[in-house]
Structures are given as C-alpha cells and as structure tokens.
C-alpha cells in the first residue's frame, strides 16, 4: 500500500453525516433548553425548568449545571439513537423511548 492511499485524519472529518441524525441532534438541542428564571426551592436547592417540562435541580452531590448537562446529553443520546441507521455497532443498546 502506498502512502498516498492510506487514510488520513482529514478523510474522517469529511465523511458525510446523515441528514436524519443531524436533524435529531438539532431537535434535541431545541427541545431541551432551559426556560424561565432560576428558582430557589424551600429546601434551599435551586431549580430551572426545561422546555420539555422537566424541572432540573441541584442535589446533595451534583450541581444544577451538572444536571443540565446530563439532561441535554441524555436527550441527545435518545434522539441520535432513534435516528441512527439500523445495524450500526453500538457501545450501548439502543434505548426504547417510552
């Protein structure tokens, strides 16, 4: 094999991403944005609403920022998992959306 025929990092970057997966990622990002104002709950925790209707709160061992990041990552995973081509190798079994 000649050096010219070997794959490069640039080849990985230029591979097309399916339109369905791109739309799923954008939809997850827009459906899971924080809305409203930060609230202080009676027990001292802080909370902010997500556009999906879930209240995101801090806890005894996690910050509100960590909960927001986890929530968005889970939403992205669910959306991308649902849009991924059948048969694609996975690290995690596809989630069943309830």
N, C-alpha and C positions, 0 to 999 in steps of 0.2 A: 504494500500500500504506500503510495507516495504521500509526502507531507501535504500536498495540495488537496488531497481527497479526504484528509482527516477532518472530523467535525470540530468546530470551534465554538467558543462561548457565544459568539455573535449569532451562530445558527440557532441556538436555544432561544435567544431573545426575539428573533424574527419569526418564530413559529406562530401561526395564527391561533388565536384563542376563539373558541366557538362563540357566536353571537348570543346563543341562549345562555351560556354561562356568564357572559359579560352583563346581559340584562338582569340575570338573577342577582349578581353582585350589587348592581346599582339599585335594584328594587329593595334588597335587604338594607342597604345603607339609607335609603329614603324612608323606609317603613320603621326604622329603629333609631330615630333621632330624639334627643331629649326635648321636652316641651314644658313650657311654664316656668315657674320660679322654684328655686331651691326652698324646701320646707324643712323646718325643724320639728321633729315629732315630739310628743310629750315625754318620751323616754330619753330624749337627747340625741337620738340618731337623726341623720339628715336623709332626705328623700327628694327625688325628682322623677317626674313622670316620663315615660317613653311614649312615642307616638302610637305604639302597638297597644297601649293600655296598661302595661305593667309598671308598677312603682319600683324604682331602683333605689336601694337603700344601702347605707354602710352597715357594718356589723362589728362584732367584737374583735374579729381578726382580719377584716378586709375593709378597704376604703370605698367610698362611693365611686371614685374613679375606677377602681378595680372591678366593681360590679358593672359599671357602664361598659368597660372594655370587654368583659366576659360576655355580657348580654349581646353586644354587637358581633363578637366572634361567633357565638352560637348561632345567631341569626344568619350570618354569612355562610357558616357551615351547612345549615339546613337548606338554604337556598341553592348553594352550589351543588350539594349532594343530590338534590332533587333534579337539577338541570344537567348533571354530568352524564356523558354517554354511557349506555349500558355496557357492562363488561370491563370498564376501566379498573385497573388494580387499585385497591384501597388499603389504607392503613387502618381505617375504622369501617365497620359495616355501615352501609347507608342507613340513615335514621328514618324511621317511619314518622311522618308528620301526622299528628292527631287531628 
